[in-house]
Amino acid sequence: MAIPETKLRRIGSEFIVSDRACENCGYSLHGLRTGGVCPECGHSIGRRVRGPRYSQQLVGAPLPWLDVLATGATLMFLSAMGVIVLAVTLAVVRKPAVFVILGLVSLGWFGGVWICTRPRPPVEGSTYDTRREWRGLRVASRLTQACWPLACTAAIGALAAFNTGAAPFVVYACTTAAAAFGLCAVGGLAPMCALLAHLADWAEDTGLAQGFRGCAWFVCFCPAVIGLVILNGFTGVLGTLGGALLVTIIMGVFYIPPFFFLWCLFRFQRMASWAVWNHVAAEAKLDRFRARAAANARVARPEPDRPPPHRG
């Protein structure tokens, strides 16, 4: 006997018994069948929920966690903008006050990095440990970006030692420490950008993720260019044309990538703020759907039979 087409569609499907939301619009799919479509937006309902690592998107994270992420992203963007302005200022004015302000701004940068490199919130009902996810990148980002305020402190010490006429050894030691901390901080931008790229992928912002990956690769590319410049300066192996090309690249390294990185941070801050707004809007929408469904259920519920009136 032939099986009706309607029954053929239901083979392999099952009812959704959990409070599962549509991946496209957030509509509650509780009570619907897998393999169908969302009644709100028409998006297909998958038969299986995605694996524990990707079962929750950024907008599905808890609202307090998203609020903190947006605060950290804003702090990173404002601090990076302040560092660029102060770095340009230091090219003209080399005063201890500017280094002190730069140190305070770098502390704000480190605070934003610490916030944004927190583990993702765990998915409810999942055994996947998000604390172990990207642990190496998180540790490398936090340790290296802590070197920014240390570099500023060492630079302030070197400038103070030079102005007070201290021993040359003290000046050289503070200058070397500032340079070492600065190189460590700049190199640490690569793992930090890789981690931010993973967060952008989690938010399904592929363009932003590619931008951060480009910044990470550029940070790795800079030491090679600087090494070639030093080698050519001592040996002249690349010749005049090669040296001029390297100088042009160095000029581009100092001017173009910082502003592109700042643009990526601005987009990251906007992404985090959008996630907060979208989470609130999705929750409000779900509340309206639930209230409407409850009202419809009350209207459709038949009234209980009343007993006949008592006659004495």
N, C-alpha and C positions, 0 to 999 in steps of 0.2 A: 504494500500500500504506500502510495506517495505521501511524503511528509509535507504538510502545508508550509508555504514560504515563510509565514510569520514564525513558525516554530523553528525553521532552519536558522533564522536570525538570532534566536535565543540560545542556540547550542553554544556552550562555552562561556555564556554570560552569567553574571551573578549579581545579586542585589548588593548595594553599598550600605553596609550597616553602621559604618563609622561616620563621624562628622567631617567628611572630606569635601574640600573646596575645589571648584573648577580651576585648572591651571591658567586659564585665560582671563576670566572675569571675577573669580572668587565666589561664584554662586554655590550655595550648599547643595551637594549632590546626594545627600542622605536619602535613601529610599529608592534611588534610580538604579537602572541596570547598567553594568559595564558594557562597552561596545556600542552604546547609543551616542547621543549628542546632548550637550548642555541645553536645557530649555531657555536659558537666558541669552546666550551668545552663539549657540550652534557648534561650539568646539567639541571635538570627539572626546568621549570618555574612555580612557585607556583601561584595559583589563587588569593591568598591574600597576601598582604605585611604583614610582622610581625608587632606586636603591636608597639606603639610608643616608648616603653622603649627599645626594642631590634631591632628596624628597622635600626639602624646604627651600624656597627661594628667599631672597633678601627681604622682600616685603612681608613674608610670612614669619619673620623673626619677631620675638616679643617686642612690644612697643618701648619699654624702658631701655632695652639693649639698643634699639635703633636710635633713640634719643641721644644716648651717650655716644654712639658712633657718629651721628651728625655733629655733635659738639666737638669731638676730636678732629673730624675732617675740617670743620671751620677753623679750628685752632691751627691745624697744619697749614692751611692755605694762607691765613693772615700772617702767621709767623714766617712762612717762606717769602711772602711779599715784603715783609719787614727786613728780612736778611738781605734780599737783593738790593733794597733801597739803601740800607746801611753799608753794604759792600761798595756800592758806587760812591757813597759819601766818604768812606775811608780812603778812596783813591785821591781825594782832595784834602780832607781834614783828618789828620792822624792825632787825635786827642784821646786821652784815657776815657773821657766821658762817652765817646762813641763806642769804644770797646765794651764799656759797662752796659750800655743799652743793648748792644749786640748780644752780650752774654745773657741778658734777661729775655730777649726775644728767642734766643736759641733754647732756653729752658722751656718756653712755651711750645717750641717746635718738638722738643723731646716729649713733653706731656701729650701733645696730639698724637705722636707716633706710638707712645705707650697705649693710648686709648684705642687707636685704630688697629693695633696688632693683637688685640685680645682674641682668644679662641671664639669661634662661632658658637652661638647658643645651641645646646643639645636639642635634638628632635625628640618630641614626646613619644614615648613608646619604642624608641630605637635603642639598640645596643651599641651603636657607632659612637666612639669616643672622639668628640671634636677637639678635645684638648691636645691630642697627639697629632692633629692635622697641621701640617706646615710648621711643625715645632722648630725645625732648624732655621727657617726663614724668620720666624718671630724672634727667636733668641738673637740671631745675628743682627736683625734690624734694631732691636732695643739696645744691645751693647754698643754697636757702632754709632748710633745716633746720640747716645749719651756723650760721645766725644766732642760734640759741638760746643757745649758750655765749657768743657775742660780745655778745649783749644782757645776759647776766648779768655779764660782765666790765665792760661799760660802766656798769652799775648799781652794781657794787662801787666803780668809780672815782668815780662821782658821789657816793655815800654817804661815801666816804673824804674826798673834797674838801670836802664840806659839814661833816663832823665836825672836820676840821683847820683850818677857816676859810680855805680857799683863795679865790682870786679868783672872783667870781660868773661870770665868763666860762667858767672851767674847769667849774664845776658845771653851767651851762647846756649846755655842749658835750657833757659826758658824759651828761647827761639826754637830750638830743636824740638822741645816738647810740644810747642804750639803747632809746628809743622807736622809732627808725627800724629797728633790727635786730629788735625785737619785732614790728613790723607786717609786716616782710618774712617773718619766720618763721611768723606766723599765716596770712598770705596763701599761703605755700607749702604749707600743709596741704591746699589744694584739689587741686593736681596730685599730691601724694602719695597722697591718698585715691583719686583716679582710677586711679592705678597699682595700688594695692592691690585696687581693684575688678576690674581686669583679671586679677590673680593669682587672685582668688576665682572669677572666671568660668572660668579655666583649671582650677581644682579642682572646677568644676561645683557651687559653692555659690552659687546665685543669690540667696538671702536675704542672705548676707554682702556680696555684690557690690552689691546695692541699698542696703544700709546705708551702705557706704563712699561710694557716689554721693550719697546724701542728705547725708552729712557734707560732701562737696565743695561741693554746691550751697548748703549753709548757710553755709559759709565765704565764698562769693561774695555771699550775701545780707546778711551782717553789715555790711560797709562802707556799703551803701545805708541801712540802718537808723540807723547811727551818724551818717551825713551828714544824715539828716532830723532827728535829735535836735539836732545843732548848728545846722542852719538854723532850726528852730523856736525854739531858745533865743535866737537873735539877732533874729529877725523876728516870731515868734509867729504865723506864717502858718497853722499847723494848729490853733490855738486850744488851750484848756485840755484838752478831751476828747482831741484828737489827741495832745497832749503826754503825757497820762496813759497812753494806749494805747502810745505809743512807749517810755515808761519800763517798762511791763509787759513789752513785748517784749525790751527790753534786759536786764531781770532774768532772763527765760527764757533769753536768749543766754548769760548768765554762769553759769547753774546747770544747765540741762538738757542742752545739746549736749555739754559735756565728758564727762559721765558716759555718754552714749550712744556717744560716740567711744571711750571706755575699754571699753565693752561690746563694740564691734566689734573692738577690738584683742585683747580676751580670746578672742573667737571665732576671730580670725585665728591666734592662738597655738595654739589647740586644733586648728585645721585643719592647721597645719604639723606638729604632733606626731602627729596622726592619719595624715597622709601617710607619715611615717616608719614608724609601726607597721604600716600597711597594706602598705607596700612590703616590709618584712621578712616579714610573714605571707604575702604573695603569692609571694615568692621561695621561702620554705619549702614552700609548697604546690606550686609548680612542680617543686621538687626531688623531692618525694614522688611526683608524677605521673611524672616522668622515671625515677626509680628503679623504680617499679612497671611502667612500660612496658618498661624494660630487662630486668626479671625475667621478664615475660611473654614477651618475645622470646627469652630464653634457654631458657625451658621449651618454647616452640613450635618451636624450631630443631631439625630432625631431626639425629640423630647420623650422622656420616660412616660410610660402609661400611667395615668392617674387612676386611683381606685374610685369606684362608683361612690357617689355621695351616700352617706348613711341615712337611712329612713327609719325613723322611730315608730 
